[in-house]
Amino acid sequence: MSQKLTRSSDRIVAGVAGGLAKYLNVDASIVRIITAAVVVFTGVGPFLYVAAWLLLPEESTGRTGIDAVTGGVKKAKESYDANKVHNPTDLR
């Protein structure tokens, strides 16, 4: 059985480094140090980390960062629809 690359619940920021460490079967501290070095010394590090957060599913729930972002938008729209004023003349 092949192991899937996921974001870990062993996290400091978003679980990307912890998930990668679990996938590679290495200590999470090593991956975090390498990740920090890539973020500090390259221009692409932060973009890669955010992309991994958006695309990798969380190991416990299977939700991606995109699901978290769009779910928040959906909840805000549902709240707005439930609380919006249905008659604009009531505002006068």
C-alpha positions in Angstrom: 0.0 0.0 0.0 1.5 3.4 -1.0 1.4 6.2 1.5 -0.3 9.5 0.4 1.3 12.9 0.8 -0.9 14.9 3.2 -0.6 17.8 5.6 0.1 16.5 9.1 -1.5 17.2 12.4 2.0 17.5 13.7 2.2 21.1 12.6 3.8 24.4 13.4 2.2 26.5 10.6 0.0 24.5 8.2 1.3 20.9 8.5 3.1 20.9 5.2 6.6 20.1 6.5 5.2 17.6 9.0 3.3 15.8 6.2 6.3 15.8 3.9 8.5 14.4 6.7 6.0 11.6 7.4 5.8 10.8 3.6 9.6 10.7 3.4 9.9 8.9 6.7 12.4 11.4 8.2 12.3 13.6 11.3 10.0 16.6 10.9 12.7 19.0 12.3 15.0 18.2 9.3 12.2 19.0 6.8 11.3 22.2 8.8 14.9 23.4 8.7 15.2 22.7 5.0 11.8 24.4 4.4 12.9 27.5 6.4 16.1 27.7 4.4 14.3 27.5 1.1 11.8 30.2 2.2 14.6 32.5 3.4 17.1 32.0 0.6 14.9 31.7 -2.5 12.1 33.7 -3.9 9.9 30.7 -4.6 9.8 29.2 -1.1 6.8 31.0 0.3 4.8 30.4 -2.9 5.6 26.7 -2.8 4.6 26.4 0.8 1.3 28.2 0.2 0.6 26.1 -2.9 1.3 22.9 -0.9 -1.1 24.2 1.8 -3.8 24.8 -0.8 -3.4 21.5 -2.6 -2.5 18.9 0.0 -5.3 17.3 2.0 -5.2 17.3 5.7 -4.5 13.8 7.0 -7.4 13.7 9.6 -10.2 15.4 7.6 -9.1 15.2 3.9 -9.9 18.9 3.5 -7.5 21.0 1.4 -6.7 24.6 2.0 -8.9 25.4 -1.0 -11.8 23.7 0.8 -11.1 25.9 3.9 -11.0 29.1 1.8 -14.1 28.3 -0.3 -16.0 26.9 2.7 -15.5 30.2 4.5 -16.9 32.1 1.5 -19.9 29.7 1.5 -20.6 30.2 5.2 -20.3 34.0 4.8 -22.8 33.9 1.9 -25.2 31.7 3.8 -25.0 34.1 6.8 -25.5 37.1 4.5 -28.5 35.5 2.8 -30.1 34.6 6.2 -29.7 38.1 7.6 -30.2 40.3 4.6 -33.0 42.9 4.5 -35.6 41.6 2.1 -37.3 44.9 1.6 -35.0 47.9 0.6 -37.7 50.4 1.6 -37.3 49.3 5.3 -34.0 51.1 5.3 -35.5 54.6 5.0 
